[in-house]
Amino acid sequence: MRQRAPYTTPGVPVSTDPPRRRPFAQTFRSLGHRDYRLWAGAAVVSNTGTWMQRVAQDWLVLVDLTADSALAVGVVTGLQFLPMVLLAPWAGLIADRFEKRRILQVSQTLQGLLALGLGLLVLAGAAQVWHVYVFALALGVVTAFDAPARQTYVTSLVPAEDLPNAIGLNAATFHLGRLLGPASAGLLIAWVGTGPVFVINAVSFAFTVVVLAITRTRSPGQGTQGLSGLERMRQAVQYVRTRGDILLVLVLVFVVGTFGLNFQLTTAVMARIEFGRGPESYGLLGTFLAVGSLTGALVAAGRRRARLRLVVGAVTAFGVASSAAALMPTYWTFAASLVLVGLASLTLMTAANATVQLSTPPELRGRVMALYFAVFIGATPVGAPLIGWIAEAWGARWTIAVGGITALLAAAGAVVFLLQRSRVELRFRSDARPHVLLLTAPKDDDTTHPTHDERVA
């Protein structure tokens, strides 16, 4: 059948570009792939349960097992994330060498069993603070091996052109769980106590295990033949050392992660100590935070690629939002301010993750992402006890103010670093849409950044 030629206006060239997707379809396009759709659905269930457990764990230690000890909560948080630092090299090697689906099946099952064990202890009335310490440390060990495999598993579920979108939607599923989990946990704790919340989280891991079993996609390891484990890890470290952009992202993530991303601790002490509220109000603060985070995740999913300038801008926005939140006079104004804090923090986390993951070769991705998570999550064992001490010594508001101030200082340092590394020229153009052009070129001895010309306003 002869196709009708498109109607054309004389003198107007016919566009040969492919039709552009609508914004909604662009944001959720990865859900068109069956395996990713199943994975995303299971992630929402599992992440909701995980956030419920985080709220229950902190409230159990803060209220039921201690006399409002923010330091004890900080120790629990630190123990839970300490293994990310210690085990990152081995976790990255395993993620690159073995099938990621098998790794996730084992890690998700173990996380469910740990949640069940702690829940049964609480229900039996036998839980003590040291029990929570032990379970938090064990959970951290399992999560250390789970994180790099889970983050890179998505590369086997979607084609390369949809990978930035899939990473953004991954963050959306995480923060949708963050939206649903804390509020649900707060209500359940008020009604039936913390024990049942741990059991519910244990059941939620079953959804992920089932999805991993029925997906058709396989993600075999890409281990480098002929190299020992130590040599493979050294290879990844050497690669990161040659990438100035990745190093800058790691420094920013470490600073903000250490002093600013301790929400489960800071919101707990603000709700309990500063405003004298109960578990329902504490859980509601997590929901407000998640509203901003989910919004940021959906915006990130529609973004075609992440830029280094977005990471620096997100750090700046996080510093401003956190500093403002620390000054809020009432519970409800503080809760409302957390929406902006969540939006800024999620933009930072998504942009940093995508910048590192998408600019790393597939054969190194597991090891480099393990280093990234060692810095990102590993900052918590340092920051959480410190923030807990600050809460007891200086007051609850300083736990948030310190995060905002250090983020602003880190952003300022990043701008100075980038200006020193590049020749920068600003030009103002006045056309249909006035904007400023930032033209940068690397110094003669800088081979890591190609010359580029970017619109910044």
C-alpha positions as CSV (number, residue, x, y, z in Angstrom):
1,M,0.0,0.0,0.0
2,R,1.3,3.4,-0.9
3,Q,1.7,5.7,2.1
4,R,0.4,9.2,1.8
5,A,3.1,11.8,1.9
6,P,2.9,14.1,4.9
7,Y,1.4,17.6,4.2
8,T,4.1,20.2,4.0
9,T,4.1,23.9,3.9
10,P,6.1,25.4,1.1
11,G,9.4,26.8,2.2
12,V,9.3,24.9,5.6
13,P,11.6,21.9,5.8
14,V,10.2,18.6,6.9
15,S,11.6,17.4,10.3
16,T,13.2,14.0,10.2
17,D,13.5,13.8,14.0
18,P,11.7,10.9,15.7
19,P,8.5,11.9,17.6
20,R,9.1,13.1,21.1
21,R,7.5,11.2,23.9
22,R,5.0,13.0,26.1
23,P,6.4,14.0,29.5
24,F,4.4,11.4,31.4
25,A,5.5,8.6,29.1
26,Q,9.1,9.9,29.2
27,T,9.1,9.7,33.0
28,F,7.7,6.1,33.3
29,R,9.1,4.6,30.1
30,S,11.1,1.9,31.9
31,L,7.9,0.4,33.2
32,G,7.2,-0.8,29.7
33,H,9.7,-3.6,30.2
34,R,8.2,-6.6,32.0
35,D,11.1,-7.5,34.2
36,Y,11.7,-4.0,35.3
37,R,8.0,-3.5,36.0
38,L,8.0,-6.6,38.3
39,W,11.2,-5.5,40.0
40,A,9.8,-2.0,40.6
41,G,6.6,-3.4,42.1
42,A,8.4,-5.7,44.5
43,A,10.8,-2.8,45.4
44,V,7.9,-0.6,46.5
45,V,6.6,-3.4,48.9
46,S,10.1,-4.2,50.2
47,N,11.1,-0.6,50.7
48,T,7.9,0.2,52.5
49,G,8.7,-2.6,55.0
50,T,12.3,-1.5,55.3
51,W,11.2,2.1,56.2
52,M,8.7,0.7,58.7
53,Q,11.5,-1.2,60.4
54,R,13.8,1.8,60.5
55,V,11.1,3.8,62.3
56,A,10.3,0.9,64.7
57,Q,14.0,0.2,65.4
58,D,14.7,3.9,66.3
59,W,11.6,4.2,68.5
60,L,12.3,0.9,70.2
61,V,15.8,2.1,71.3
62,L,14.8,5.7,72.0
63,V,11.7,5.1,74.0
64,D,11.3,1.4,75.0
65,L,14.9,0.4,75.8
66,T,16.5,3.7,76.9
67,A,15.5,7.0,78.5
68,D,15.4,9.0,75.3
69,S,19.1,8.3,74.5
70,A,19.8,9.9,71.1
71,L,23.4,8.6,71.4
72,A,22.1,5.0,71.6
73,V,20.1,5.5,68.4
74,G,23.2,6.9,66.8
75,V,25.2,3.9,67.8
76,V,22.5,1.5,66.3
77,T,22.5,3.5,63.1
78,G,26.3,3.5,63.0
79,L,26.6,-0.2,63.5
80,Q,24.0,-0.9,60.8
81,F,26.1,1.1,58.2
82,L,29.6,0.4,59.4
83,P,30.0,-2.9,57.3
84,M,29.5,-0.8,54.1
85,V,33.0,0.7,54.8
86,L,34.7,-2.5,55.9
87,L,33.2,-4.9,53.3
88,A,33.0,-2.6,50.2
89,P,35.9,-4.2,48.3
90,W,34.6,-7.7,48.7
91,A,31.0,-6.7,47.9
92,G,32.1,-4.9,44.7
93,L,34.2,-7.9,43.6
94,I,31.3,-10.3,44.2
95,A,28.8,-8.0,42.3
96,D,31.2,-8.0,39.3
97,R,32.1,-11.7,39.4
98,F,28.8,-13.5,40.1
99,E,25.3,-13.4,38.9
100,K,23.6,-10.5,40.5
101,R,20.2,-12.2,40.7
102,R,21.6,-15.0,42.8
103,I,23.3,-12.5,45.1
104,L,20.1,-10.7,45.6
105,Q,18.1,-13.8,46.3
106,V,20.5,-14.7,49.2
107,S,20.7,-11.2,50.6
108,Q,17.0,-10.5,50.5
109,T,16.2,-13.8,52.2
110,L,18.8,-13.1,55.0
111,Q,17.4,-9.6,55.5
112,G,13.9,-11.0,55.9
113,L,15.1,-13.6,58.5
114,L,16.9,-10.9,60.5
115,A,13.8,-8.8,60.6
116,L,11.8,-11.8,61.8
117,G,14.3,-12.7,64.5
118,L,14.3,-9.2,66.0
119,G,10.5,-9.0,65.8
120,L,10.1,-12.3,67.7
121,L,12.5,-11.0,70.4
122,V,10.4,-7.9,70.8
123,L,7.1,-9.8,70.8
124,A,8.5,-12.1,73.5
125,G,9.5,-9.1,75.7
126,A,13.1,-10.3,75.7
127,A,14.7,-7.5,73.6
128,Q,17.5,-5.5,75.1
129,V,19.6,-2.7,73.6
130,W,22.6,-5.1,72.9
131,H,20.2,-7.3,70.9
132,V,19.4,-4.4,68.7
133,Y,23.1,-3.6,68.3
134,V,23.8,-7.2,67.1
135,F,20.9,-7.3,64.7
136,A,21.8,-3.9,63.3
137,L,25.4,-5.0,62.7
138,A,24.3,-8.3,61.1
139,L,21.8,-6.4,58.8
140,G,24.6,-4.1,57.8
141,V,26.8,-7.0,56.8
142,V,24.1,-8.4,54.5
143,T,23.2,-5.0,53.1
144,A,26.9,-4.4,52.3
145,F,26.8,-7.2,49.7
146,D,23.2,-6.4,48.7
147,A,23.7,-2.8,47.7
148,P,26.1,-2.9,44.8
149,A,24.4,-5.9,43.3
150,R,21.0,-4.2,43.6
151,Q,22.1,-0.9,42.2
152,T,23.7,-2.5,39.1
153,Y,21.1,-5.3,38.6
154,V,18.9,-2.7,36.9
155,T,21.3,-2.6,34.0
156,S,20.1,-6.1,33.0
157,L,16.5,-5.2,33.1
158,V,16.3,-2.3,30.6
159,P,18.2,-1.3,27.4
160,A,21.0,1.2,27.7
161,E,19.0,4.1,26.4
162,D,16.5,3.7,29.3
163,L,19.0,3.2,32.0
164,P,19.0,6.9,33.3
165,N,15.2,6.6,33.6
166,A,15.4,3.3,35.4
167,I,17.9,4.7,37.9
168,G,15.5,7.6,38.6
169,L,12.5,5.3,39.0
170,N,14.6,3.1,41.3
171,A,14.9,6.2,43.6
172,A,11.2,6.8,43.2
173,T,10.3,3.3,44.4
174,F,12.7,3.7,47.3
175,H,11.1,7.0,48.4
176,L,7.5,5.8,47.7
177,G,8.3,3.2,50.4
178,R,9.7,6.1,52.4
179,L,6.4,7.9,51.9
180,L,4.2,5.0,53.0
181,G,6.5,3.3,55.6
182,P,7.1,5.8,58.4
183,A,3.5,6.9,58.7
184,S,2.2,3.3,58.7
185,A,4.9,2.4,61.2
186,G,3.9,5.3,63.5
187,L,0.3,4.2,63.6
188,L,1.2,0.6,64.1
189,I,3.6,1.4,66.9
190,A,0.9,3.5,68.7
191,W,-1.7,0.6,68.3
192,V,0.2,-2.6,68.8
193,G,3.9,-1.7,69.5
194,T,7.1,-2.2,67.6
195,G,7.2,-6.0,67.4
196,P,4.6,-6.5,64.7
197,V,6.3,-3.9,62.5
198,F,9.5,-6.1,62.3
199,V,7.4,-9.1,61.3
200,I,5.6,-7.2,58.6
201,N,9.0,-6.1,57.2
202,A,10.1,-9.8,57.2
203,V,7.1,-10.7,55.1
204,S,7.8,-7.9,52.6
205,F,11.1,-9.4,51.5
206,A,9.2,-12.4,50.2
207,F,7.8,-10.3,47.3
208,T,11.3,-9.5,46.1
209,V,12.5,-13.1,46.4
210,V,9.5,-14.3,44.3
211,V,10.1,-11.7,41.6
212,L,13.8,-12.6,41.4
213,A,12.7,-16.2,40.8
214,I,10.3,-15.5,38.0
215,T,12.2,-12.8,36.0
216,R,13.6,-14.1,32.7
217,T,16.6,-11.7,32.7
218,R,20.0,-13.0,33.7
219,S,22.9,-10.9,34.9
220,P,26.0,-12.9,34.8
221,G,29.2,-11.7,36.4
222,Q,31.8,-9.9,34.4
223,G,34.8,-10.8,36.4
224,T,38.2,-9.9,34.9
225,Q,40.0,-13.1,34.0
226,G,43.5,-13.7,35.2
227,L,43.4,-11.1,38.0
228,S,43.2,-11.8,41.7
229,G,40.6,-10.2,43.9
230,L,43.1,-7.6,45.3
231,E,44.2,-6.7,41.8
232,R,40.6,-6.3,40.6
233,M,39.9,-3.9,43.5
234,R,43.1,-2.0,42.9
235,Q,42.0,-1.6,39.2
236,A,38.8,0.0,40.3
237,V,40.5,2.3,42.8
238,Q,43.1,3.4,40.1
239,Y,40.2,4.1,37.7
240,V,38.5,6.4,40.3
241,R,41.7,8.2,41.0
242,T,42.0,9.2,37.4
243,R,38.4,10.6,37.3
244,G,38.3,14.0,38.9
245,D,34.5,14.3,38.4
246,I,33.9,11.0,40.3
247,L,36.3,12.0,43.1
248,L,34.4,15.3,43.6
249,V,31.1,13.5,43.8
250,L,32.5,11.1,46.4
251,V,33.8,14.0,48.5
252,L,30.4,15.8,48.4
253,V,28.5,12.7,49.2
254,F,30.7,11.9,52.1
255,V,30.4,15.4,53.7
256,V,26.6,15.5,53.2
257,G,26.1,11.9,54.2
258,T,28.2,12.3,57.4
259,F,26.5,15.5,58.7
260,G,23.2,15.9,56.9
261,L,21.6,12.6,55.8
262,N,20.8,11.3,59.3
263,F,17.1,11.8,59.0
264,Q,15.9,8.8,61.0
265,L,17.9,10.1,64.0
266,T,17.3,13.9,63.6
267,T,13.5,13.6,63.0
268,A,13.3,11.3,66.0
269,V,15.0,13.7,68.4
270,M,13.1,16.7,67.0
271,A,9.7,14.9,67.4
272,R,10.4,13.5,70.8
273,I,12.7,16.0,72.5
274,E,12.1,19.4,70.8
275,F,8.3,19.1,70.2
276,G,7.4,16.5,72.8
277,R,5.4,14.4,70.2
278,G,4.7,10.6,70.1
279,P,5.3,7.9,67.5
280,E,2.5,9.0,65.2
281,S,4.1,12.4,64.8
282,Y,7.5,10.9,64.3
283,G,6.3,8.7,61.5
284,L,4.4,11.7,59.9
285,L,7.7,13.6,59.7
286,G,9.1,10.8,57.6
287,T,6.1,11.1,55.3
288,F,6.6,14.8,54.8
289,L,10.3,14.1,54.0
290,A,9.3,11.4,51.6
291,V,6.8,13.7,49.7
292,G,9.7,15.9,48.7
293,S,12.0,12.9,48.0
294,L,9.4,11.2,45.8
295,T,8.8,14.4,43.8
296,G,12.6,14.7,43.2
297,A,12.8,11.1,42.1
298,L,10.0,11.5,39.5
299,V,11.7,14.7,38.2
300,A,15.0,12.7,38.0
301,A,13.3,9.9,36.1
302,G,12.3,12.4,33.4
303,R,15.8,13.8,33.1
304,R,17.8,12.3,30.2
305,R,21.2,12.5,32.0
306,A,22.8,13.8,35.2
307,R,25.4,16.5,35.2
308,L,28.1,17.4,37.7
309,R,26.7,20.9,38.1
310,L,23.4,19.3,39.2
311,V,25.2,17.5,42.0
312,V,26.8,20.8,43.3
313,G,23.5,22.6,43.0
314,A,21.7,19.9,44.9
315,V,24.3,20.1,47.7
316,T,23.7,23.9,47.9
317,A,19.9,23.5,47.9
318,F,20.2,20.9,50.7
319,G,22.3,23.2,52.8
320,V,19.8,26.1,52.5
321,A,16.8,23.8,53.1
322,S,18.3,22.1,56.2
323,S,19.4,25.4,57.7
324,A,15.9,26.8,57.3
325,A,14.3,23.6,58.8
326,A,16.5,24.0,61.9
327,L,14.9,27.4,62.5
328,M,11.3,26.3,62.2
329,P,9.4,27.3,65.4
330,T,6.6,24.7,65.5
331,Y,6.1,21.1,64.7
332,W,4.0,21.7,61.6
333,T,6.3,24.4,60.1
334,F,9.2,22.0,60.7
335,A,7.2,19.2,59.0
336,A,6.4,21.4,56.0
337,S,10.1,22.4,55.7
338,L,11.1,18.8,55.4
339,V,9.4,18.6,51.9
340,L,12.2,20.9,50.5
341,V,14.8,19.0,52.5
342,G,13.6,15.7,50.9
343,L,13.5,17.2,47.4
344,A,17.1,18.5,47.7
345,S,18.5,15.3,49.3
346,L,16.9,13.1,46.7
347,T,18.1,15.2,43.8
348,L,21.6,15.0,45.2
349,M,21.4,11.2,45.7
350,T,20.0,10.5,42.3
351,A,22.3,12.8,40.4
352,A,25.4,11.5,42.3
353,N,24.4,7.9,41.7
354,A,23.7,8.4,38.0
355,T,26.8,10.4,37.5
356,V,29.0,7.7,38.9
357,Q,27.2,4.7,37.5
358,L,26.6,5.9,33.9
359,S,30.1,7.2,33.5
360,T,31.8,3.9,34.6
361,P,32.5,1.0,32.2
362,P,30.2,-2.1,32.8
363,E,33.1,-4.3,33.7
364,L,34.1,-1.9,36.6
365,R,30.6,-0.8,37.6
366,G,30.0,-3.2,40.5
367,R,33.4,-2.3,42.1
368,V,33.1,1.4,41.6
369,M,29.5,1.5,42.9
370,A,30.7,-0.5,46.0
371,L,33.2,2.3,46.6
372,Y,30.5,4.9,46.1
373,F,28.3,3.2,48.6
374,A,31.2,2.7,51.0
375,V,31.5,6.5,51.0
376,F,27.8,7.3,50.9
377,I,26.5,4.8,53.5
378,G,29.8,4.5,55.2
379,A,29.7,8.1,56.3
380,T,26.8,7.2,58.6
381,P,28.9,5.2,61.2
382,V,30.9,8.4,61.7
383,G,28.0,10.9,61.5
384,A,25.2,9.1,63.4
385,P,27.0,8.9,66.8
386,L,28.4,12.4,66.3
387,I,24.9,13.8,65.6
388,G,23.5,11.9,68.6
389,W,26.2,13.5,70.8
390,I,25.4,16.9,69.4
391,A,21.7,16.4,70.2
392,E,22.5,15.6,73.8
393,A,25.1,18.4,74.2
394,W,23.8,21.2,72.1
395,G,20.1,20.4,71.5
396,A,18.0,18.8,68.8
397,R,17.9,21.7,66.4
398,W,21.7,21.6,66.0
399,T,21.5,18.1,64.6
400,I,19.9,19.6,61.5
401,A,21.8,22.9,61.5
402,V,25.2,21.3,61.4
403,G,24.2,19.3,58.3
404,G,23.0,22.5,56.5
405,I,26.1,24.5,57.4
406,T,28.6,21.7,56.3
407,A,26.7,21.2,53.1
408,L,27.0,24.9,52.2
409,L,30.7,24.8,53.0
410,A,31.2,21.7,50.8
411,A,29.3,23.3,47.9
412,A,31.4,26.4,48.1
413,G,34.6,24.3,48.1
414,A,33.3,22.4,45.1
415,V,32.7,25.6,43.1
416,V,36.2,26.8,43.9
417,F,37.7,23.5,42.9
418,L,35.8,23.5,39.5
419,L,36.8,27.0,38.8
420,Q,40.4,26.3,39.4
421,R,40.4,23.2,37.2
422,S,38.8,24.9,34.3
423,R,39.0,28.0,32.2
424,V,35.6,29.6,32.7
425,E,33.9,32.3,30.7
426,L,30.4,33.7,31.2
427,R,28.4,35.1,28.4
428,F,25.0,36.7,28.4
429,R,22.8,36.2,25.4
430,S,19.6,38.2,24.8
431,D,17.4,36.3,22.4
432,A,13.9,34.8,22.6
433,R,14.8,33.3,26.0
434,P,17.7,35.3,27.7
435,H,20.1,33.0,29.4
436,V,23.7,32.8,30.5
437,L,26.2,30.5,28.9
438,L,28.9,29.0,31.0
439,L,31.8,28.0,28.6
440,T,34.4,25.8,30.3
441,A,37.5,24.1,29.0
442,P,39.9,21.9,30.9
443,K,43.4,23.0,31.8
444,D,46.2,21.7,29.6
445,D,47.1,19.0,32.2
446,D,43.5,17.8,32.7
447,T,42.5,14.9,30.5
448,T,39.5,13.8,32.4
449,H,37.0,16.4,31.2
450,P,36.3,17.2,27.6
451,T,35.7,20.8,26.5
452,H,32.1,21.6,26.7
453,D,29.6,24.4,26.3
454,E,26.6,24.3,28.7
455,R,23.6,26.5,29.2
456,V,23.2,27.1,33.0
457,A,20.3,29.5,33.2
